[in-house]
C-alpha cells in the first residue's frame, strides 16, 4: 500500500476526498464549501452516514475532482463508520479512474488521532484490494497512491501520524495476505503450497515456521486429522508457526489454531454442486492465523504466540473415511462418524491437542469455517463464538470493537453437550440438525483440557458474495485484525 502524510491540506493529484459530518458541513476550502452547500440545498448531500457525492472544480486554474462522503452526526462517529466511509470513497475514486488520491484527515475530537488515522488507512487500503491475477488484462493497472493531509497537525504529531500509518499498512497487508490465500483456487493452494505460503510469510514477517509431513503426522498419531486427509492424493501438512516477542515470560504463550481444509467436497456426505464452488475458502481459519502472525511479528509485539494449522483436503476415494466409521484421535478419544462433511472439527481436535500437549500453550483460540448453521444464525456480518471462559471472551470482544469485526457469543448449556454422546464411541462428530454451531464448537471444547478457550466460527464472515464498503467479493480476511488487536491489548 503506497501512502504517506502531507503537512498541508490535500490538493492536486487526481482526486481529493473529504469526510463531512451532517452537523458540520465545512471544509478548509471555500470553493469546495460552496459546492457542498449547493448539493445540500438541492437535498442530494446532507452529510448523512454513508452518503456520497462527487464533482470537479477548477481552482487557481487547476481542475480538481472531489469526493465528499458523509459520516452522520459528529457525536456518533466511530472507527467503523470511518472505515466504511473511506472504503466507499476509494471505490468511487477507482470508478473515476483516479490513481493519486488525496484525503483530508477527519477533524474531530470525538476520537483520538490514532483511531481516526488508523481507521482511515484501513478503510482505504482494504477497499482498494482486488484479486485479478488470473485476468489477462490486469497488467496495465497502476498502483494507487494515497496521501493523507491536514493543515492542523504540527511536526511532532506528523511523526505520530507516520507511525500510525505504518501500523495500519501492516494490518492491511496482513489482511490482504489472508484474502489472497482464500481467493486462490484449490489447484494452487493445497496442503503443500499452503505450508509454503506460511514459510514465506514467516520469512518476511519474522516468525519461525516448522512443517510436518504425513510421516511425522502419523508418528504423532493424529488419526482424526489423517482420516479426513485419506481421500486425497495431496498429502496433508501440519504447520507450526512460533513467535516469541516476550522473552522474559516464555511460560505465557497464546495458541492460535486455524482450520486448513484447502478444499472440502464434503467427502461421501457430498455437498451439492452450488455449495462446492466456494469450498476453496474452507481454509479461511488457516488464512486468518497466518495473516495475524504476520501482522503481530512485523509490529514486534511483546507477546508469545504459537499458531498451528492442520492442512488437508476432504475428498472421495476408495480410501476415504465413511459415515458409520469409528475413528481415534490424538487425545485417545474415539469418534463415531455420522457425517463426513463435518470434517473440520476432526482436524481441529488433533491440532488443539497437539498445541496444548506439545507446544504447552496457556490458552487456545481456534478459528474455522465450520458450520453452515453459523451463516443461517448470524448471516455474513457476525462471527459466532463459543467459549469456556468469560474473561477471555471479554478480551476478544474488546479487540473486535477496535477492529470493527462483529462477534456474538452463543450459549453452552450442558444439554448441548449431551447431543454429542455416541452409543458406540466416546463422541459422535455431529449433534443433529439443531444448534449445529454450538455443538460443533463444544465438540472441539472436549479436547481443550480446561484451558481458557475461544472458538470462532467464521463460516459466514470469511467469504462474501456481496461486496461491502471495504471488502470486494471473495475472501474477507476475517479474524486477522481482531486477533492482532487482542494480542496488542496484552502488550
Buried (B, 14 or more C-beta within 10 A) or exposed (E): BEBEBBEEBBBEBBBBBBBBBBEEBBBBBEBBBEBBEEBBEEEEBBBEBEBBBBBEBEBEEEEBBBBBBBBBBBEEBBBBBBBBBBBBBBBBBBEBEBBBBBBBBBBBEBBEBBBBBBBBBBBBBBBBBBBEEEEEEEEEEEEBBBBBBBEEBEEEEEEBBEEBBBBBBBBBBBBBBBBBBBBBEBEBBBBBBBBBBBBBBBEEBBBBBBBBBBEEBEEBBBBBBBBBBBBBEBBBBBBBBBBBBBEEEEEEBBBBBBBBBBBBBBBBBEBEEEBBEBBBBBBBBBBBBBBBBBBBBBBEBBBBBBBBBBBBBBBBEEEBBEBEBEBBBBBEBBBBBBBBBBBBBBBBBBBBBBBBEEBEBEBBBBBBBBBBBBBEBBEBEBBBBBBBBEEBBEBBBEBBBBBBBBBBBBEBEEEBBEBBEBEEBBBBBBBEEEBBBBBBBBBBBBBBEEBBBBBBBBBBBBBBEEEBBBBBBBBBBBBBBBBBBBBBBBE
